[in-house]
Amino acid sequence: MVELSTFMAGGGVRGGMAYGVTDEFGNQVVENAVDIHDIHATILHLLGVDHERLVFRHGGRDQRLTDVHGRVIREVLV
């Protein structure tokens, strides 16, 4: 799991909140872990795109921007 700090503002994102908790040293995620696929899925949702239906053909097979991972983080949405 990648530890990531992301700033999102406007467009339906709840302001002034922190989502997720790390340990006292900031090394490990303790609560509400997300990865980059979840953030991409959330941004696509805010743009009005269903990340599970958005597919493109590459190398002879269908692929998604969020791969087989990704869920919309509804807790950060207004």
Secondary structure, DSSP 8 states (H G I E B T S, - for coil): ---------STTB-SS----EE-TTS-SEEES---HHHHHHHHHHHTT--TTT-EEEETTEEEETTTT-----GGGB-
